[in-house]
């Protein structure tokens, strides 16, 4: 039987007394790869903040069967201060500090782990470069390496393909598919057409929360979920168009 990592029951969120998300029921299992879609302002960021413990739910409850430090997080790149005077190597190293003392690890073990992660993400040559000198895509790769170096049980990514070049975008999803063999992944994206070949299930967040236990979703289902996205298919690759969005 698969062990439940995290569950949310009837969770709602609010800012300044105004409800922005309600009725979230979700179980996250060790091999899940869940795509979260929905319009801007629909509550996706609030959902992530609740799971990460950065926002207390207005109502409902969460049950964690993992420690908070066992959750890796890749935020939107705009939320990170790229002017902080630190190199790529130390940014990635800082991902090991959660839940453990660096002194408890052998230096050679730590060095080998960093080297392996940098090679996996394809940024070995950047290890000594200050983060302020990185391109947007290079910074995104660095932050992904930081998020996974501690081998989390749950990896949360908020728009990870932002600022990533086309060549690395496909490599990114290949890396995530490989990581999903050892960790659950929760991926927030606007680009439902790109992520559907990689995710296993999908949920639409638009004030309310609608979970679909498959990676295939139709326009009719999106309408039922009140999710203002339309799928347009050109050959085997679906693309998305954001429609008008009105809160209830």
N, C-alpha and C positions, 0 to 999 in steps of 0.2 A: 504494500500500500504506500502510495506517495505521501511524503510528509508535507503538511501545509506550512508554508513559510510565513504567510501574512494574510489576515482576513479583515475586511471592512464590512460593517453591518450598519445599514441605515445612516451612513455618514453624511453630514451636511456641513457646509462652510459658509462663513459670513465675514464681511468687512464693515466696520462701523455700523453694525446692526442690520446690514442688508445682506440677505442670503444670495450667494453666488453659485452654490452647488448644493444639490440635495439628493437624498435617496440612493447613495452609492453602496452597492453590495458587490463585493469582489473577493474571490479567493485567488491567491497567487501560489502556484505550485513550483517545485524545483526546476521543472523542464519547460515552463511556460515561456512563450515569446509573444507578448501582447502588444499590439499596435493601438495607440490612443489617437483618435482623430477628432476634429471639431473646430469650430470657428474661433477666432481671436475673441477673448472675453467670455468664452463658453465655460470656463472653469478648469481647464487642463492644468494650468500652473497651480491652482489651489489644490487640486487633487495630489499633485506631486509634493507640495509643501506639507500636506497632511501626512502622507506616507513617510516622508523624511523627518517628521517631527518638528518641522519649522512653523507649523500652524496647527493650533488646537481646533478640533472639530467643534462646530456649534452644537451638534447633537450626534448620537450614534457612538460607536466605539470601534477601536482597532485592537487586534490581537496579534502580537509578534511572537513567532517561534524562532526568531533569529535576533541577534544583537544589532543595534543600530549601526555599529561599525562594520557589520557584514553586508551593508548596502552601499554599493558604489554609485556615484552620481556624476554625470556629465551635464553641467548646466549650459544654458545658451551662452554663446561666446561673449555676448554683450554684457553679461553679468560678471565678467572676470576682469580684474585690473591688470592689463598687460604691460603696465609701466613699472610694476614692482621689480626691483633689481635682483633677479634670481635667474639661474640658468635652467634649461630644459631638464637637465639631470636632477636638479634639486626639486623642481616641481613634481616630477614623477616620484622621486624618493619620498616626498611629503605624503603621498598616498599610503605609505606603509605605517605612518605614525598613529593611525586610528586603531585603537584597541590593542596596541602592543607597544612596548618600548623598543626603540631601535637598538639599544644596547643588548637586548636579548638575542639578537640575530648576529651570526658571524658576518664579518665584513665581506668575506668572499661569497657567502650565500646571498647577501643583499646585492652585491655587485653583479653576480650572475643573473639574478632575478631581473634587475633593471635592464641588463644587456638583452635578455630574452624578450622583454616587453618592448624595448625600443626597436628591436629587429622585427617583431611581429607587426608593429604599427608602421615601420618603415622610416624611422627618424633617427637612426644610429648616428648619422653625420651631424645631427643638430644638438647632440648631448651637451656641448659646452657653450651653446649660443644663448645669449640673454633673451628672455621671452619677449621683450620689447622690440626685438629685431625680427620676429617671426611674422610670416604672412598669416592671414586669417585661417587658412587651411592647415598650416603647420601648427598653429596654436591649438586648433581643434584636435589634431592628432595627439599633441602633447597632453591635453586634458583627458583624452580618452585613455592614454597610457596610465595616467595618474589614477583614473577611476577603476582600472582593472588590476593594478599591480598587487593589491591585497587579496586577490582571488575572491571577490565577494560572492555571496550566495544569490544576491539580487542586484542587477545592474539597471539603473534608471537613466535614460537618455532623453534630453529635451532638445528636439530639433537638431540632431547630431550632424545632419548633412548641410547645415548652414555654413557658408564660406568654404565648403570643401569642393575642390575641383572635380570635374567629371570623371577623371581617371581614378581618383581615390574613392569616389562615391561608391562604385561597384565593389572595390576592395574593402571598403568599410562594412558593407552588408555581408560580404564573405567572412570577414573577421567576426562579426556579430553572430553569424550562423554557427561558426566554430565555437565561439564562447558559450553559446546556448547549450552545448553538450555538457557543460559543467556549472552553469548558473542560469537562473531565470532572468528574463529581460523584459523591461517595460519601456517601450519606445514611443515617444510623442512626436508626431509628424503631421504636416499639412499635406504631404505628398502621398496620398493613399495609393496612387497608381504605382509608385516606386516600391513601397514597402510590402505590398501584398504578396509578392513571391517569396518573401523571407519570413514574415510573421506567421504564427499559428492561429491566433485568434485576434479579434478586433473589437474595439469599444468606441462608441461615440459619446463625447462629453459636450453637452450643450445645455448647461444649467442642470439638467438631469443626466443620468448615466445609463447607457444602454449597451449591454455586453452581447456580442455575437460570437458563439463558440466555433468560429471558422475564420479562415482568412479570405473567404469569398463573400462578397456583399454586393447587393444589387441596389439600383436606384430606388426601387420600391421599398426595400428595407430601410434605406436611409430616410425616406420620407416618413415611414412609420416611426423611426427613432427621432424625428424632428431634427435631423442633422442636415444643414444646408450645403450639401456637397452633391454634385452630380458626376457620375462616371461616364466618360466618353471613350469608346474603344477604337483604337486604330490598330488593326491586326491584333496581335496577342498582348499588346501593352496598353493598359487603361490609363487615362489621364483624368485629372479632376478639375472641376470648375466650381468655385465657391459661389453659392447663391446668396440671396438676401437673407439676413439673419435678424430675427426679432425675438427678444426675450419675452417670455410669457407675462 
